[in-house]
Amino acid sequence: MTPVAAFRALHHGRGPGDPLILPGPWDAASARVYEEAGFPALATPSAGVAASLGYADGETPGDEMFAAVARIVRAVSVPVSADVEGGYGLSPKELVARLLETGAVGCNLEDSADGALKDPARHADWLAEIRAEAGDQLFVNARVDTYIEGVNDLDATIARARAYVAAGADCVYPYGAPAEHLPKIAAAVPAPVNQVALADGPTPRRLGELGASRVTFGPLLQRRAMKSVREAAEHLRAG
């Protein structure tokens, strides 16, 4: 079985309360820690990688993001999916080529830009082009940004998610969907659903019980690590 096939298989046949947990490494060292802890796959967070490179979220140049992903992939033996935001203005052909060069088996792709949602039909067409270029070589996780862009509309979220699956997405990611919406999304969308675990939100297990097949963490793990670094620095200054 190829790495991408193995990664795809991890998303299916999961019972309630048993979602695929994908820690988000921000560099090679953190990736090795998560692999050594026994996680079967990893998913990079764009915000965490950006912070590790000295950028604000959303401001990492594409070349630097792809280079960081490649370093993470080289550091571990488990499959790695990469958050590549909105694709950095690359054509579907260029984007797929750059992703495959890193060794990543999958990607997150957002449906918003500059604080606004993209037209869902046009975005679905773009995802279809990505799928046509990638074939079965990439697992495509289509992020649905309705909630984080202030559109608390279950029907609109489901419509976007279903359109993206029809275009070839392997998984949908309604980032920040309220807990009460998650079961309805999972029931209405014919693909695995990714959800983010937030510091003040449901646990990964609970997200699985609500319908998530996969749980990721955004920048949460990188920020927790930096909190530990900050506390250590303050301890050093205190002597």
N, C-alpha and C positions, 0 to 999 in steps of 0.2 A: 504493500500500500504506500502511495506517495505521501509526503508530508501534508500536502493540502487535502488529500482524501482523508487522512487520519484526523486532521483538524476538523473537517466537515462532519465526520462521523461523531465527533465528540459532542456535537450540538443536538443529536437526535437520540430518541429512546430514553430520555431522562424523565424520572418520576417527579411528582410534586415535592417540592422542598429539596430537590437535588439538582440545582442549576450548575452549569459549567462555570467554575470560578476562574476568571482570568485576571491575575494581578497585572498591574501596569508598570513595567520597568521604565526608568527614565535614562538609564545608561547601562553599560555592560556589567558593571559590578552589581547593581541591583537585580539585573536579569539573572545573574548566576545565583544570587541568594534565593530568588523565587524558584529557580529550577532545582536547587539543592533541597528546598523545602518540599519538593514532590509535586509541584503543579505540572500538569501535562501539556500546558501551552500558556502563552503570554500574549498580552495585547498592549502595545505602547499607547500612552496618553499624550496627545499633542501638547497639552498645557504643561505636563510634567517634563517632557523633553525640552520644551521651550525654556522653562525655568532653568534646567540644567545647562543650557547653552547661553543663558544670560539674556533671554528675550521675554517679552510679555506674551501672554497667550494670543495666538493668531498672528504674531509678527515674525515667526521663524522663516527665513528664506527657504524655499523648497530644497535647494542643493544641500543645505545644512541638515534639514530634516531627514532627507534620504540617507545622508552619510551617517547620521546618528542611528537610524534604523539598521543600517548595514552592520554597524559595530555591535549592536545588540544581538542581531541574528547570528553573527560570527561567534559570539561569546557563549552560546548555549546550543544544546542539541534538540530542544523541543521546538515545535512550530511557534512562529511569532506573527501576529497580525499587527498592522501599522495604522495608526490614525494619521491620515494625510489630509485632514481638514477638507477644504473644497477643491483640492487637486492642483493648487498653485498655478492656475491658468494654463495648465498643460492640456494638449489634445488627448482624447482617450487613448490613442495609440502611444503617445509619449508617456502618459501617466502609467499605463500598464507596463511599458518597457522599463521605466525607472523603478517601479515596485518589484518587478521580477529580478532586476539587477541586485536589489538589496537582499534577496533571498526570502522576503516575507511571503507568507502563504495567504494573506488576506489584507483587507483594508477597511477602515471606516471612511465614509464619504458623507459630508453634511449637505443639508438642503436649505441652508441659509448663508447669507453673506452680508457683511457690513450692517448687521443688526436687522436684517429683513429676510423673510422667507422667499425662496425662489419659486417661480411658477412650477407647480407640481408636474404638469404635462411635459414641459421642457426638461425638467430634471429627470423624469422617467426616461425620456428619449436619450439623455446623456448617459444614464446608467445602462441602458440597453446597448449603447456603443461600447461602454466599458466591458460589459459581458461578452459582446461579440469579439472584442480584441483579446480578452483574457481566456476565453473558452472556460475550461474547468480548472485553470491554473491558479485562480484567485478566489477566495471566499469573500464575497462582497457584503459588508454590513452597512445598510443604508440608514443613516441617522435621520430622524424626523424631529425637526426643531420647533414644532408648534408651541410646546409648553415653554421652552426657554425664550421664545420670542413673544411671549405674552398672549398666545392664542390658546386659551383653555377650552378647546373644542374637541370633544371625543370623536365626533363624526368626521371632522376634517383630518384628524390624526389617522384614523382608520383608512380613510380614502387615500391619503398619501402613501401609507404603508402598503396597502394592497396594490397601488399603482407601481410602486417600486419593486415589489415581489414579481408582478407580472412582467416587469422589464428585465428581470433576471437576478435581482438581489437574493442572496442566500438567507439573509437575516435582516430584521428591522430593529431600529434603536430609537424608540420614542423617549428621548432623554428627559428625565425628570417627570415622567407621567405620574399623576397622583395615584396612590395605592388603589383607590376605588375604581380607577379607569383601567388598570393593568389587566385584570381578568377579562374584561370586555375586548381589549385589544388582542390579547392572546387568542381568544375564541374566534375573532373575526378575521385574523390574518393567517394565511396558510404558509407560515414559515416560522422559524424560531424567533423569539423576541428577546432582545438584549435590554437590560435595565442597569442603571448606574446605582451603586450603593453609596449613599451620602452619609456624612458623619451623624446627622440627626434624623436619618430615615430608617426604613425597615432593614433588618439584617438580610444578608444574602439568602439565607434559608427561607426567610419570610417572602422575599421577592420571588423565589422559586415557587412557593406555595400559591402566590398570586398569579403565576403564569409565566414568569421569566424562565427561559431555557438557558440563559447566559447572563452572568453578572460581571460588570467591569466597575472600575473605581474612579475614572477620570483622574484628576490630579491629587486625589486624597492621599494616596500612599506616599507620594513624593513630598507633600506638604507635612505629613506626619514625620517623615525622616528628617526634614529640615528643622522641624520643631525640636527634635532630639539634638541636632547639631547646634542649634541656638542655645539650648539649655547647657550643653557641654561647654560652649564658648563662654557663657555667663559664669559657669563654675570655674573655668580657668582664670577669668578676670578677677574673680573673688579670691583667688589664691588658695 
